[in-house]
């Protein structure tokens, strides 16, 4: 499960995520860049509090990128008759 696509995904949210993939690729690139920066900071982090904070940030960024990638597939399932 993803924090952006839950058990009962909202169609409008899925459409917005799908548009990030096609129409707003710069937003996706921004999140990917932030994820890479966070990973680099995580490698350099020394204290456990900072490591846990960076892990949470990295998880949220990765969840967003994964949600963008899978949003069109999930949207197709939501729109298809059961």
C-alpha positions in Angstrom: 0.0 0.0 0.0 1.1 3.5 -0.7 0.4 6.7 1.3 -0.8 8.4 -1.9 -3.0 5.5 -3.2 -4.9 3.9 -0.3 -7.3 0.9 -0.2 -10.1 3.0 -1.7 -8.4 5.4 -4.1 -10.2 8.6 -5.0 -10.6 8.9 -8.8 -9.7 12.6 -8.8 -6.5 11.9 -6.8 -5.5 9.2 -9.3 -6.1 11.6 -12.2 -3.9 14.2 -10.6 -1.1 11.7 -10.0 -1.4 10.4 -13.6 -1.2 14.0 -14.9 2.1 14.4 -13.0 3.5 11.7 -15.1 2.5 13.1 -18.5 1.8 16.8 -18.1 3.9 17.8 -15.2 7.1 15.8 -15.6 9.1 18.6 -14.0 7.3 17.9 -10.7 8.2 14.2 -11.0 11.9 15.3 -11.7 11.8 17.6 -8.7 10.7 14.8 -6.4 13.3 12.4 -7.9 16.0 15.0 -7.4 14.9 15.5 -3.8 15.0 11.7 -3.2 18.5 11.5 -4.5 19.6 14.4 -2.3 17.9 12.8 0.7 19.7 9.5 0.0 23.0 11.3 -0.2 22.3 13.0 3.1 21.2 9.7 4.6 24.6 8.2 3.8 26.4 11.1 5.6 24.0 11.1 8.6 25.6 10.2 11.9 22.9 10.4 14.6 19.9 8.1 14.8 17.4 10.9 15.0 18.6 12.4 11.7 18.8 8.9 10.1 15.2 8.2 11.0 14.0 11.6 9.8 15.7 11.2 6.5 14.4 7.7 6.1 10.8 9.0 6.5 11.4 11.7 4.0 12.9 9.2 1.5 10.0 6.9 2.0 7.4 9.6 1.4 9.3 10.8 -1.8 9.6 7.2 -3.1 5.9 6.6 -2.3 5.0 9.7 -4.4 7.1 8.6 -7.3 5.7 5.0 -7.1 2.1 6.4 -7.0 2.8 8.5 -10.1 4.1 5.5 -12.0 1.2 3.2 -11.0 -1.6 5.8 -11.1 -2.8 5.1 -14.6 -3.0 1.4 -14.0 -4.9 1.9 -10.7 -7.2 4.5 -12.4 -8.0 1.9 -15.1 -9.0 -0.6 -12.5 -11.1 1.9 -10.6 -12.9 2.9 -13.9 -13.5 -0.6 -15.1 -16.8 -2.3 -14.1 -16.5 -4.9 -11.4 
